[in-house]
Every structure is written in C-alpha cells, then in structure tokens.
Amino acid sequence: MFYTGGPPFHFARNPNYRSSYAYAATHNILSHVPPGYNALRTTLLQKERANVERLFKPIKDSWLANGVSVVFDGWADPQKRPLINIMAASDGGPVFIKAIDGSGEFKGKHFIVVVLKDAIKEIGHEKVVQVITNNASVMKFARALIEGEYPKIFWTSCAVHTLNLALKNICATKNTEKNEVTYEECSWITSIADDTSFIRVFMMNHSMRLAMFNEFCLLKLLQVADIRFASIVIMLKRLKLIKRCLQAMAISDQWAFYRKDDVGKDQEVKEMILSDRWWDVVDYILEFTAPIYDMLRVADTDRPCLHLVYEM
C-alpha cells in the first residue's frame, strides 16, 4: 500500500492509522468495504467536518460569556508559500479558524487589517476581547485601525515573540551605524554564538569527526533552526551539557589522529573546548539570559499564562 500508493512514510506514525489496524486485527468485520475515493473526498469529509464542529461547539458557546482572543501568525510552508494562520484562544483551548495563502499579496497594514476584520466578523466582534500578533511595525499600524473600528477590542503583542526578539538582539548584534555603541558592548556575545556554530559545523560536516563525536557523546549536536525561539541559547545549553564529553574527545588519541584533515580549524576548536575562560563566558551568557529564557519557556504554551508572565 505504501510503496504503490505513495503516501508519506510518517503517516505510519499516525495514531489513527495504528488504532484502525489494531481494531481490524481483533474484530471479524464481515463484508466490510473500505471507503472509496469519492466518498473520502466528499460525503465522509463533510461528515467528519460536521463531527469536528460538534466537538468544538461547547468551546465556541463559552466565547460570548468568557471572551476569546484572535491569534494572528504568519509563517512559510515547505514550498516557501507565505501562509497566515488565524486561531481563536480561550480558556477552553485554542481553535483553528482558517489559513490564508498570502502569495502575491503585499503584507501591508491594509491587507493585515482586512484579514483581521474578516476573522473578527466570522467569530463575532462581541465575543472578541483582544487580537494577538507579533511585534512587527506593520502590526502596530494595523493596531490603530482595528482599535479605531472596534474600541472594545485590544491589540496585544505576542509575549513569546517579543522575548525572542530581545534574545536575538542580545546574542546577534550587528555592527551598523545605528547601534555602534551597543555593538561595542555586546559583540563578545556574538563572537561566542559564532564560536558555537563553528564547533557544530566542524563536528557535523566530516564523517570521521562525527563518528568520533558519537563515540564520546550520547547526545546529538543538532542544528537548531534560526526560526526557533532562543535558538542560540538552546545551542549553548546543549554544548554545556556535553562539555565533559567534548573535552575528553579533544585530548584523546583519536583527535590527534583525525586532525590532519584540517589542522587550523582543529587547533582552534580544541583551544575553545579546553579553555576554562571560554566556558566561563558561556556560563555567564546562560546566567544573565536565564530570566528571559525561562519566561519564554513558560509563555510558549497553549495554556493561559498571562498571570504567570506578570508574576515572573
């Protein structure tokens, strides 16, 4: 079925796939005919849509009494198409409203306002308490237009996105004319972040070094995507976690044997790994970014957590 039909292999991890086979294996279903192509894409799909709507009804019925937040988030799919997700968040949990393909659209304030207004009308403006977006400048312009038309609806910037921007500004300072003073003060943090990336690439981009690394370290030195929140801090935490393994590897006989392929980089990486001062700086960065990182971890959840953010 998989090899002739071509469904993605990760479909085998779907719990419904597993439970359906388990059910079929333990029940004698006489004269059962699997649903056909047309039924799956028409009537059965419509029935399942109606079933999902019934499951959501208790949550949606609570919106008028308790209020709901409209959450607006943009991202790109694997085909690099710009998509916009609209979610409705309440104490009953988050509910997906719709996704919009923004290909060919100019993502200006007027486009954002139209999308948000449509979502507010679909949910019902009397139920909406606030609109939550990221902290981009275009969203701030849209804020004035939305609050002007709906005075009882407030605009709130995403706490997690704001905290992530703070960490990015701390850990990835650029040398530009606008923040030259800041760069002089914080460029050492950028250097440590660059060192971390350099170590990871050095270990991962050579099969012999990678085999040696896997022999000494049980944990993987994985690439953290730039779009992931606090990616630099996560990499530094992982390095600190495997510090002893890295140092044992750097002073081993295998390291001396493999280093001939790139002596300059080899020596540079070894000096960093064995330098107490370098690790002290890593510890210092993790220590003073810990309050931001901890709050980000608390806020990056589906649970209501605004009260926790205020406490922190």
C-alpha positions as CSV (number, residue, x, y, z in Angstrom):
1,M,0.0,0.0,0.0
2,F,2.8,2.4,0.9
3,Y,5.1,1.6,-2.0
4,T,2.4,1.5,-4.7
5,G,0.2,4.3,-3.4
6,G,3.0,6.7,-2.3
7,P,1.6,8.1,1.0
8,P,4.3,9.8,3.2
9,F,6.1,7.3,5.5
10,H,5.4,9.5,8.6
11,F,1.7,8.5,8.1
12,A,2.7,5.2,9.8
13,R,3.2,7.3,13.0
14,N,-0.4,8.5,12.9
15,P,-2.2,7.1,16.0
16,N,-5.4,6.7,14.0
17,Y,-3.6,4.6,11.4
18,R,-2.3,2.3,14.2
19,S,-5.6,2.1,16.0
20,S,-7.5,1.2,12.8
21,Y,-5.2,-1.7,12.1
22,A,-5.4,-2.9,15.7
23,Y,-9.2,-2.7,15.5
24,A,-9.3,-4.6,12.2
25,A,-6.9,-7.3,13.6
26,T,-9.1,-8.0,16.7
27,H,-12.6,-7.8,15.1
28,N,-14.2,-10.0,12.5
29,I,-15.8,-7.5,10.1
30,L,-17.8,-9.5,7.6
31,S,-18.4,-8.0,4.1
32,H,-16.7,-4.7,5.1
33,V,-15.9,-2.5,2.1
34,P,-13.3,0.3,2.7
35,P,-14.5,3.8,1.8
36,G,-13.8,4.7,-1.8
37,Y,-12.1,7.7,-3.5
38,N,-15.3,9.8,-4.0
39,A,-16.7,9.1,-0.5
40,L,-13.5,10.1,1.2
41,R,-13.2,13.4,-0.6
42,T,-16.9,14.4,-0.4
43,T,-19.6,12.9,1.9
44,L,-17.2,11.4,4.5
45,L,-15.1,14.6,4.6
46,Q,-18.3,16.6,5.1
47,K,-19.5,14.3,7.9
48,E,-16.1,14.5,9.7
49,R,-16.1,18.3,9.3
50,A,-19.6,18.4,11.0
51,N,-18.3,16.0,13.7
52,V,-15.4,18.3,14.5
53,E,-17.8,21.3,14.6
54,R,-19.9,19.4,17.1
55,L,-16.8,18.7,19.3
56,F,-15.9,22.4,19.2
57,K,-19.5,23.6,20.0
58,P,-19.1,23.6,23.8
59,I,-15.9,25.7,23.4
60,K,-17.5,28.2,21.0
61,D,-20.6,28.5,23.1
62,S,-18.4,29.8,26.0
63,W,-16.9,32.6,23.9
64,L,-19.8,35.0,24.4
65,A,-19.7,34.7,28.2
66,N,-15.9,34.5,28.7
67,G,-14.4,36.2,25.7
68,V,-12.0,35.0,23.1
69,S,-8.6,36.2,21.7
70,V,-7.9,36.2,18.0
71,V,-4.3,35.0,17.4
72,F,-2.7,36.0,14.1
73,D,0.6,34.3,13.0
74,G,2.4,34.3,9.7
75,W,4.8,31.5,8.5
76,A,6.1,29.8,5.4
77,D,5.3,26.2,4.4
78,P,7.9,23.8,2.8
79,Q,7.1,25.3,-0.6
80,K,8.0,28.8,0.8
81,R,4.5,30.0,0.4
82,P,3.6,32.7,2.9
83,L,0.7,31.5,5.0
84,I,-1.3,33.2,7.7
85,N,-2.9,31.2,10.5
86,I,-5.9,32.5,12.4
87,M,-6.6,30.9,15.7
88,A,-9.1,31.6,18.5
89,A,-7.8,31.2,22.0
90,S,-9.9,31.0,25.1
91,D,-10.0,29.1,28.5
92,G,-11.4,26.2,26.5
93,G,-8.3,25.9,24.5
94,P,-7.1,27.1,21.0
95,V,-9.3,26.6,18.0
96,F,-8.0,26.8,14.4
97,I,-10.2,29.1,12.4
98,K,-8.5,29.2,8.9
99,A,-5.3,29.6,7.0
100,I,-4.8,32.2,4.2
101,D,-2.3,31.9,1.4
102,G,-0.6,35.2,1.1
103,S,1.2,34.5,-2.2
104,G,1.3,37.6,-4.4
105,E,-0.1,39.8,-1.7
106,F,1.7,42.8,-0.3
107,K,1.6,42.3,3.5
108,G,0.9,45.9,4.3
109,K,-1.2,47.3,7.1
110,H,-4.3,47.4,4.9
111,F,-4.0,43.7,4.0
112,I,-3.5,42.7,7.6
113,V,-6.5,44.8,8.7
114,V,-8.8,43.2,6.1
115,V,-7.7,39.7,7.2
116,L,-8.2,40.5,10.9
117,K,-11.6,42.1,10.3
118,D,-12.8,39.1,8.4
119,A,-11.7,36.8,11.3
120,I,-13.4,39.1,13.8
121,K,-16.6,39.1,11.8
122,E,-16.5,35.4,11.4
123,I,-16.2,34.8,15.2
124,G,-18.4,37.8,16.2
125,H,-17.0,41.1,17.3
126,E,-19.0,41.0,20.6
127,K,-17.1,37.8,21.6
128,V,-13.6,39.1,20.8
129,V,-11.6,40.6,23.7
130,Q,-8.2,41.1,22.0
131,V,-6.1,40.5,18.9
132,I,-2.6,39.0,19.4
133,T,0.1,39.4,16.8
134,N,3.8,39.6,16.6
135,N,5.7,42.8,17.3
136,A,6.4,43.8,13.7
137,S,5.9,47.5,12.8
138,V,3.2,46.8,10.3
139,M,1.2,45.2,13.1
140,K,1.4,48.4,15.1
141,F,-0.1,50.3,12.2
142,A,-2.9,47.7,11.9
143,R,-3.5,48.1,15.7
144,A,-4.7,51.7,15.3
145,L,-7.1,50.8,12.5
146,I,-8.6,47.8,14.4
147,E,-8.9,49.6,17.7
148,G,-10.4,52.6,15.9
149,E,-13.3,50.5,14.5
150,Y,-13.7,48.2,17.5
151,P,-13.0,50.3,20.6
152,K,-13.6,47.3,23.0
153,I,-11.1,45.1,21.3
154,F,-7.4,45.5,22.3
155,W,-4.3,44.7,20.4
156,T,-1.5,42.8,22.3
157,S,1.9,41.9,21.0
158,C,2.9,38.2,21.5
159,A,5.0,37.9,24.7
160,V,7.0,35.0,23.3
161,H,7.9,36.8,20.1
162,T,8.9,39.9,22.0
163,L,11.1,37.9,24.3
164,N,12.7,36.1,21.4
165,L,13.5,39.4,19.7
166,A,15.2,40.5,22.9
167,L,17.3,37.4,22.9
168,K,18.2,37.9,19.3
169,N,19.2,41.5,19.9
170,I,21.4,40.4,22.8
171,C,23.0,37.4,21.1
172,A,23.2,38.5,17.5
173,T,24.3,42.2,17.5
174,K,25.2,43.6,14.1
175,N,27.8,46.2,13.5
176,T,25.8,49.0,12.0
177,E,25.9,52.8,12.4
178,K,22.6,52.8,14.3
179,N,23.8,50.7,17.2
180,E,27.5,51.1,17.2
181,V,27.7,51.7,20.9
182,T,25.6,48.6,21.6
183,Y,27.8,46.6,19.3
184,E,30.9,47.6,21.2
185,E,29.3,46.5,24.4
186,C,27.8,43.2,23.2
187,S,29.9,42.0,20.3
188,W,31.6,39.5,22.5
189,I,28.3,37.7,22.9
190,T,28.0,37.5,19.1
191,S,31.5,36.0,19.0
192,I,30.6,33.3,21.4
193,A,27.5,32.5,19.3
194,D,29.7,32.3,16.2
195,D,32.1,30.0,18.0
196,T,29.2,27.7,18.9
197,S,28.1,27.5,15.3
198,F,31.7,26.9,14.2
199,I,32.1,24.0,16.6
200,R,28.9,22.4,15.5
201,V,29.8,22.7,11.8
202,F,33.3,21.4,12.5
203,M,31.9,18.3,14.2
204,M,29.0,17.6,11.9
205,N,30.5,18.2,8.4
206,H,33.1,15.4,8.4
207,S,32.2,11.8,8.7
208,M,35.3,10.7,10.7
209,R,34.9,13.5,13.2
210,L,31.2,12.9,13.5
211,A,31.9,9.2,14.2
212,M,34.4,10.2,16.9
213,F,31.9,12.6,18.4
214,N,29.2,9.9,18.5
215,E,31.7,7.6,20.3
216,F,32.3,10.1,23.1
217,C,28.8,11.8,23.3
218,L,25.5,10.1,23.7
219,L,23.6,13.3,22.9
220,K,23.5,14.7,19.4
221,L,24.8,18.2,18.5
222,L,21.8,19.1,16.4
223,Q,21.3,22.2,14.3
224,V,18.7,24.5,15.9
225,A,16.7,26.4,13.2
226,D,17.0,30.1,13.3
227,I,13.3,30.5,13.3
228,R,13.1,28.5,16.6
229,F,12.8,30.7,19.7
230,A,16.0,31.2,21.6
231,S,18.0,29.1,19.1
232,I,21.4,30.4,20.3
233,V,20.7,29.8,23.9
234,I,19.5,26.3,23.2
235,M,22.8,25.5,21.4
236,L,24.8,26.9,24.3
237,K,22.9,24.8,26.7
238,R,23.5,21.7,24.7
239,L,27.2,22.5,24.5
240,K,27.4,22.9,28.2
241,L,25.6,19.7,28.7
242,I,28.2,17.7,26.7
243,K,31.2,19.8,27.9
244,R,33.0,16.8,29.6
245,C,32.5,14.6,26.5
246,L,33.9,17.3,24.2
247,Q,36.9,17.8,26.4
248,A,37.6,14.1,26.7
249,M,37.4,13.8,22.9
250,A,39.8,16.8,22.4
251,I,42.5,15.2,24.5
252,S,42.0,11.7,23.2
253,D,44.3,9.8,20.8
254,Q,41.6,9.7,18.1
255,W,41.6,13.5,18.0
256,A,45.3,13.7,17.3
257,F,44.8,11.0,14.6
258,Y,42.0,12.8,12.8
259,R,43.2,16.3,13.0
260,K,45.4,16.1,9.8
261,D,42.5,16.8,7.6
262,D,42.2,20.5,8.7
263,V,44.9,21.4,11.2
264,G,44.0,25.1,11.6
265,K,40.3,24.5,12.4
266,D,41.2,21.5,14.5
267,Q,43.5,23.6,16.8
268,E,41.0,26.4,17.0
269,V,38.2,24.1,18.1
270,K,40.4,22.3,20.6
271,E,41.6,25.5,22.2
272,M,38.0,26.7,22.7
273,I,36.8,23.3,24.1
274,L,39.7,23.2,26.6
275,S,39.6,26.8,27.6
276,D,38.2,27.5,31.0
277,R,37.8,31.1,30.2
278,W,35.7,30.3,27.1
279,W,33.4,28.1,29.2
280,D,33.1,30.8,31.9
281,V,31.8,33.2,29.2
282,V,29.3,30.6,28.1
283,D,28.1,30.1,31.7
284,Y,27.9,33.9,32.1
285,I,25.7,34.3,28.9
286,L,23.4,31.5,30.1
287,E,23.2,33.0,33.5
288,F,22.1,36.5,32.5
289,T,19.8,35.3,29.7
290,A,18.1,32.8,32.0
291,P,15.3,35.0,33.2
292,I,14.3,35.8,29.6
293,Y,14.7,32.2,28.5
294,D,12.7,30.8,31.5
295,M,9.8,33.3,30.9
296,L,9.9,32.4,27.2
297,R,9.5,28.7,28.0
298,V,6.6,29.4,30.4
299,A,4.8,31.6,27.8
300,D,5.4,29.4,24.8
301,T,2.4,27.2,25.5
302,D,-1.3,26.7,24.7
303,R,-2.3,27.2,28.4
304,P,-3.5,30.6,29.7
305,C,-0.3,32.0,31.2
306,L,-0.5,35.8,31.3
307,H,-0.8,35.8,35.1
308,L,2.4,33.8,35.2
309,V,4.2,36.3,33.0
310,Y,3.2,39.2,35.2
311,E,4.5,37.3,38.3
312,M,7.8,36.5,36.6
